[in-house]
Amino acid sequence: MTIPADMRTMAVVVVRDGQLPAGAAETAAEAGGAVLVVGSGTGKAADALDAASRIWLLEAPSAGPALASTLAPALATVDMILLPASPDGRDLAPRLAAILGRPLLAGAVRCAPGEVEVARLEDRLSVRVGVDGPVLVTLLPGRRGTPDPVEGSKPPQVNVLSLTVACDTNRDAESVEVLQPEPGVVDLAEARRIVGGGAGLVPADADGAAVMRLLADVGTALGASAGATRVVTDAGWMSYDRQIGTTGVSVSPELYIAFGISGAAQHIGGLGAPDHVVSVNTDPSCPMTAMADLGIVADAPAVLSELARRLGVTAASGAHHGE
C-alpha cells in the first residue's frame, strides 16, 4: 500500500511507543483527516487519533536522517505536508524539506489553500504567508484546541504502508538514549500531570512568586508540571508560557489539580478534556469544583502547605504570610 498520488494535504505524526505527541489531533484536523503515523506503536496511536478519517501506518525508527530518506519519495506528490511542532516533528521537518527541495514554514497556527498563518515574536505577531507551490509546515500545538470526534462518523480507513526503511550512509547525530523531560521544563501542552495555581492560592500578604515556586516544587514531587491562570502570569508570579487558557496554552492532561482556581471561562477554555480533575477551593459552587472528579472545599494555601510537608518539600522563603 502506498500514498495516493492525488493526495494534496497530509499530516505526518511521529509517535514513540504508541504515544501521540501534543498537537497530533490538531494537525490531523488541519490536514482534513489524512494522516501518516510513523514510529513505534503506530497501531495504538492510530486508535487514539479521533480526528483522522484516513490513516497510513509505518513502523520505523522514530527519528534521524534514515526516516526522512524513507518518507521523502512517498510524500513527494503531496503539496502540503503538515507536522505537529513536537520535538520529533521539529527534527523531521527540516530534513524532509531539504530532501524534497521545498520551503519549510515553521511555527504555523493555521493553514488554508494558498496561505499559511505563522506566529512570530513569541506570538505577538501573526504573519500570513502566501503559498503557491509544494510546502512543508510545522503546526504549534494548542492553537486550535482538540477537535471533537464527529458524531456518527465512520471508523477511519487504516492502511499499512509498504516502505523499506532506508539505510542511512551519512554521518549524523546518533540517538544514544531517550530521557523523559523533567516536569518543570516539559512543554505544558505535553504534560501528563499538571498542578495549576490561581489567585486564590496567594494570600493577600504573601509573596506570590514564592508561592508559585512552592507549587512547582510540589508538582515536581508528584511528577507534574506547574501551570497558572492569567491573573497569576499577569502579576509576574509565573512566566506566560505556563499560562493555561484560551489566550495561553491549551492542555489536556491525565490529571489536573487546581489550587485556588475558580474556573473562569477563559481558563476552562484551554483546559481541554483532562481524565481527572481535582479542585481545591473554599467555594463549593465555583465552576472548577463543579467540573471536578474530587472537590476539596478548603483553604488552597493551607492544603498546598500540608501537601508540601507530607511530600518533604521545603517551603520557599516568604511563601506564606510574609515569612
N, C-alpha and C positions, 0 to 999 in steps of 0.2 A: 504494500500500500504506500502511495506517495501523496504529496500535497497537490491538489488540483492546480493546473496551470492558470486557471481563470480566477484564482483567489486574489482579491485586491488588497484586503487588510487582514492581518493575523496577529494575535498576541503570542509571544513566546514567554513561557513561565518556567523558570528553573527551580526545581524543588530538591530538597535533601531529606531523605528518609520519609517521604510522603507528606512533608510539612509545606503548606503553601506559604510563600513569603507575603509580607504586607503589600497590599495593592494588587494582588493577583486577581481578585474578583472585579475590581475597577477596570483593570487593563483588559480583562476578557469582555466586559460590557462595552468598553470603548471600541473594541475590535469587532463588535457585532456578534459576539459569541463564538468566534472561530479561534481556537486555542491549540497551540502546540505545547504540551507539557513534557519537559525533558529533565532528566536527572535520575535520582534513585527513589523508588516507591511511587512511581508515576500513577499507577492504578489507584492507590489510596488517595493521592492528591486529587485525581480527577473526580472521585466520588464526592469530594467536598467543594467542588467548583460549580456552584449553583448557577452562576451567570453564563455558563458556556452552553452552546447548543450543538457545536461540532468540536470534537476533541481528537487530537492525534497524540499518541504516546510514543516516547523514545527513551528507553532505559540506557543511560550513558553516564560517563563521568560528569560531575556537576560543574566543572569549571575548566579553564585552560584553553590554549590555542587549538587543541585537537577537536574540542567540541565546536568551536567556531568554524573550523575547516569542514567538519561533518555537516553542519546545518546550512552553510552558505549556498551550496548548489541546490538544495531542496527549497530554499526560500528565495532564490534568485528572481522568480517571476512575481513575487508578492510586492506590490507597490509600496505599501506602508506596513512596516514591521514594528510592533509595539512591545516593549518590555517594561515590567514594573521596575522602578528605581530602587530595587533591593540590592544588597551587596553583590549577589551573583549576577543580577541583571545589569548593574553598572559595570561589572567586569566583562561580561559577554558582549554588550552592545558595541563598544568601540572596535572590538576585534571583528565582529560581523560587518560593521560599517566599512572598515578598512579592506576586508576581503572582497566585499560586494562593490566597493568604489562608490558609495553613496554618502550623502551628508548625514550626520547624527545630530538630532535636536534633543539635548538633554534637559531634564527638569521640566517637562511639559505638564500642564494641568488639564488640557482639553485638546481633542483632535477632531477635525472635521475635514471633509473632502476639500483639498486645496488650501487648507490653513491649519496651523498648529499654534496653540497658545502656550507660551513658556513663561515661567516665573524667574525673575532676576532680582538682584539686590535684596536677598533674604526675604523674598515675597513682597517687597514693597513696590515692585514694578512688574506689570504684566505686558508681555510683548507678543503681538500676533505676527507670525511668520508665514508668508505665502509659500506654498509647496506646489511645484509644477512638474515633479518627477518622483522617482523612487526615493524613499527616505526611511530612516530608522529613528525611532523615538523612544525615550525612556519617560515614563509617567510617574510623577511624585505620588506616593500613597496618601490616602486620607483626604483627597481634594474633592472627590465626588460622593464619598460615603459608600458603604457597602450596598451594592444593588440587591433589591429584594428578588427572591425567586419568582418567576412568572407563574401565577396561579393557573393550574390546569395545563401547564406546558408539558410537552413530551420529554422523556429522558433524552439526554444528549446522545448523538451518534459518536461512538468511540471507535477509533481505528488505531491499529498498531503500525507505526512506521517501519518500513524495511530499509534501514540505512546501516551501513557499515561504519563504525566509528573510526575516523581517520587516525592513522599512526603519526603522531607529531614528530617531525625530524628537526625542528628548530629549537634552539635554546630558549627557554622561557622560565618564568617563575615556577618552582615546583612546590606543590602543596605537601607540607610535612605533617601538619596536624590541624584540625579544625577545633578551635576553642569557643565555647559559648561565651557571649559577651557578658560583662558584669552588669547587674541590674541598674546600677547608677548611670551607665553610659549608653545602654542599648537605646536604639531608636524607639521612642514611646509608642509609635504605631505598631511595632513588632513585639512589644512586651506582652507576655502571657499573664503576668500578675501586675497589678497597679494599686498603689495606695495614693489616694487623692486628698489634697488639703484645700479647704476653703476658708473664708473669713471667720467662720465660727470656730476654727481651730486656734485662733490667735487672740488671747485675752487683750483687753484694752491697754494694759501696762506692760505687755511683753514685747520682746524683740522678735518680730515676725520672721526675719531671716533665720534666726537661731531655731525657732520652732520648726521651720521647714527643713532645716538640716537634720533635726531630730527625726522628723517624719521620714526623710530619705534614709537615715541610718536604720530605722525600724524596718523600712521596706527592704533594705539590703539583707537584714537578718531573716526576713520572710521570703527572700528570693524574688522580691517585687521591685518594680521601678516606681519612682515618685512622680506624680503629676499634680496639677493645681487648676484652680479656676482663674478666670480673667482678673478678678479682684486681687488675687494673690500676685499674679505676674505684673499687673499694673503698679502694685505697691513696691515692686522690685525685690520681693522676698524669694522669688524663684524665676528662672530665665524663661523667656517666651517660648522656647522650644519644648517646654514642659506644660504648656497650657492646653487643656483639653476643652474642645468646644467647636462650634461652627466657624469661629474665626481663629481657631488654633489647630490642634492635631486631632484627627478622628481616630478613635481606638476601638477595639472590640476584644478585650482580654477574656481569659478564662475566669479571672477573679478580679473584682474591683471593690476596694474598701474605701469608702468615702468618709473622711473625718470633717465634720463641721461644714458640710456642703448641703445647701437647701435643695438644690436641683433646679436651678433656673433653666429656662428653655434653651438658652444659648449653650449651656454646658451639656445638658442631656442630648442636644442635637449632635454632639460629637462623640457621644459615648457608644454608639453602635448597639450591639447586642451581646453584652457580657454573659457568660454562662451563669455566673453567680455574682450577686451584689450584696455587700454588707454596708449598712448606713449607721454612722454614729452621730446622733444629733439630739438635742434637747426637745425638738419639735416632732412629735409623733405623726403629725399630719403633713409634713413637708413632702414635696414630690419625690425626693430621693429616698426617703424612708418608705413611701408608698410603693415604690417600684422594687424595693429591696427584698431579697430572699430572707435576710435577717436584719431586723431593725433594732439597734441598741439605743434606747432612749436614755441618754446620759450625757454628761459634760464631755465633749470631744477632747479638750486638752488633758483632762484627768484620765480618760481612757488611754490616750496615747502615752502618757507618763507611766501608767501602770503596765502597759504592754511593753514599753521600753525596759522597765525594771525586770519584768519576768524573762525577757529575752537577753538580759545582761547588757543592754545598750546604755552607754553613759550619756545623760542629757547634755546637750550643748550648753555652754556657759551663757547665761542670760536668757535661756529659752522660756523660763517660767517667771512671770510676775516680776520682771526687772531684776532677777537674781544675777 
